[in-house]
Amino acid sequence: MQCYHLDMSFTEVLNELPALTVEQRQLLLSRVLELDELPLQAEDEALIEERLAAHRQNPASAISLAEMKDRLHRRFPK
């Protein structure tokens, strides 16, 4: 992997992206997304915990990803 200098311009960084492997670009993207993550608000965390508890009590209430996609496509056709 190439060593990058901190003084590279944004354009230079963009120009170097094609030289990276798929794995390197995926790692880069993952890191960028981590930097943009905002902490959860207390209300959001409570809602997640509530829904997880409800799911644990009734796991059969969940649907598969394929079913969810099917429902979305029916509700919002292209």
C-alpha positions in Angstrom: 0.0 0.0 0.0 1.2 3.5 -0.8 2.1 5.8 2.0 0.2 9.1 1.7 1.3 12.5 3.0 -0.9 14.6 5.1 -0.4 17.5 2.7 -2.1 15.8 -0.2 -4.9 17.9 -1.7 -8.4 16.5 -1.9 -8.1 16.2 -5.7 -4.9 14.2 -5.3 -6.6 11.9 -2.9 -9.5 11.4 -5.3 -7.0 10.7 -8.1 -5.3 8.0 -6.0 -8.5 6.1 -5.2 -8.5 3.9 -8.4 -5.1 2.6 -7.4 -6.5 1.1 -4.2 -7.7 -2.5 -4.0 -11.4 -3.2 -3.4 -10.6 -4.2 0.2 -8.7 -1.0 0.7 -11.6 1.1 -0.7 -14.0 -0.8 1.5 -11.9 -0.1 4.6 -11.6 3.5 3.6 -15.4 3.8 3.2 -16.0 2.1 6.5 -13.7 4.5 8.3 -15.3 7.5 6.7 -18.7 6.3 7.8 -17.4 5.7 11.3 -16.3 9.3 11.5 -19.7 10.5 10.6 -21.6 8.4 13.1 -23.5 10.5 15.6 -24.2 9.1 19.1 -27.7 7.9 19.8 -30.0 10.1 21.7 -31.4 8.5 25.0 -34.9 8.3 23.4 -33.5 6.4 20.4 -31.6 4.0 22.5 -34.6 3.4 24.7 -36.7 2.7 21.6 -34.2 0.2 20.2 -34.1 -1.6 23.6 -37.9 -1.7 23.7 -38.1 -3.2 20.2 -35.3 -5.7 20.9 -37.2 -6.8 24.0 -40.4 -7.2 22.1 -38.6 -9.2 19.4 -37.1 -11.5 22.0 -40.5 -12.2 23.5 -42.0 -12.9 20.0 -39.3 -13.8 17.5 -42.0 -15.0 15.0 -43.1 -11.4 14.6 -40.1 -10.7 12.5 -40.1 -11.0 8.7 -37.2 -11.9 6.4 -35.3 -9.3 4.4 -36.8 -10.7 1.2 -40.3 -10.3 2.6 -39.5 -6.7 3.6 -38.2 -5.9 0.2 -41.2 -7.5 -1.5 -43.6 -5.4 0.7 -41.7 -2.2 -0.1 -41.7 -2.9 -3.8 -45.5 -3.5 -3.7 -46.0 -0.3 -1.6 -43.6 1.9 -3.6 -43.5 0.5 -7.2 -41.0 2.1 -9.5 
